[in-house]
Every structure is written in structure tokens, then in C-alpha cells.
Amino acid sequence: MKIIRDEELFGLDMIPLFVEWGVKRCNVAGCRAKPTTIVQGLAGGIPLAGFCEEHFQQANVPGGTKFKLEFDGYDAFSSKQEAVEP
């Protein structure tokens, strides 16, 4: 697993990477926050997912945690904050 994040600016410098890689939201089910972290090589063949700061910190403990992930067309960076169908 590879974790990519900018801890000093909480993802500000990573916005171009989020855009290039298509990471538009925290992928934890039910969360619509902007991501601050990209995680590659997750279990179950998921190539990458975005996590907001809260969910990253929940997972960044000994033993980690389990999240249900969802991938849809929602864009947390968009000024229009309505859910969009994929």
C-alpha cells in the first residue's frame, strides 16, 4: 500500500494530482468531504481511493480500521454540492 499526502498544507498542493487521477471525494461510504490523501494498492483490487483528513486519521492507527468504500460521480471540489450519478 502506498499513501500519498501533503501533511503541511492538508492536500492543497495535491489538488492537481487529485484532478489528474480522478479523485474527487473521500471514498468512505456516506462521506462527501474533500480528500487530503490518496491511498494506492488497497485490498480487493481497488487501485486507489481518496480519504478526507478525519478518515485518514481514523485509519492511521496500529491495526488500522475497515471502511466501506463507494465510488460515484460526486465531486467535492465542485462549487455545485449535489450528488451526481456516475
C-alpha atoms as one frame of an Amber mdcrd trajectory, in Angstrom:
protein
   0.000   0.000   0.000   1.233   3.479  -0.854  -0.004   6.642   0.866   0.344
   9.992  -0.882  -0.403  13.157   1.082   0.783  16.656   1.810   0.706  16.907
   5.603   1.768  20.554   5.811  -0.948  22.031   3.609  -3.594  19.320   4.088
  -3.780  18.492   0.401  -3.589  21.980  -1.113  -0.543  21.113  -3.227  -2.172
  17.812  -4.146  -5.182  19.294  -5.948  -3.542  18.851  -9.385  -2.852  15.193
  -8.535  -6.451  14.663  -7.344  -7.683  16.112 -10.635  -5.259  14.108 -12.787
  -6.083  10.826 -11.025  -9.836  11.477 -10.813 -10.027  11.506  -7.004 -12.988
  13.818  -6.415 -14.072  12.985  -2.866 -13.384  10.973   0.254 -14.416   7.491
  -0.858 -15.622   6.323   2.564 -19.312   5.452   2.217 -21.518   8.371   3.202
 -18.694  10.925   3.355 -18.733  13.830   0.918 -15.633  15.662   2.196 -12.706
  16.813   0.074  -9.835  14.322   0.093  -6.458  15.132   1.607  -4.888  11.719
   0.986  -4.650   9.176  -1.828  -4.125   5.536  -0.912  -2.965   3.123  -3.625
  -2.980  -0.661  -3.537  -5.961  -1.300  -1.297  -7.303  -4.796  -0.650  -9.891
  -6.172  -3.044  -8.137  -4.918  -6.167  -9.081  -1.262  -5.630  -6.310   0.680
  -7.402  -6.718   3.900  -5.391  -9.076   5.822  -3.147  -9.280   9.253  -1.587
  -9.636   9.879   2.135 -10.524  13.079   3.990  -8.347  14.053   6.939 -10.789
  12.614   9.501 -10.949   9.186   7.861  -7.207   9.103   7.212  -6.549   9.741
  10.915  -9.064   7.042  11.926  -7.207   4.537   9.738  -3.707   5.719  10.663
  -3.507   3.781  13.934  -1.961   0.436  14.824  -4.207  -2.225  13.339  -5.967
   0.336  11.130  -9.707   0.182  10.575 -12.140  -1.035   7.958 -14.249   1.272
   5.828 -16.922   0.565   3.270 -15.908   2.500   0.167 -18.112   3.962  -2.537
 -17.232   5.389  -5.921 -19.688   7.640  -7.711 -19.765  10.872  -9.674 -19.823
  13.185  -6.647 -17.222  15.964  -6.871 -16.328  17.575  -3.512 -14.200  20.162
  -5.335 -17.145  21.412  -7.410 -18.962  24.536  -6.325 -22.206  22.659  -7.005
 -22.526  20.391  -3.961 -25.218  17.999  -5.161 -24.632  14.292  -5.609 -24.176
  13.320  -9.246 -24.969   9.919 -10.653 -21.973   8.082 -12.148
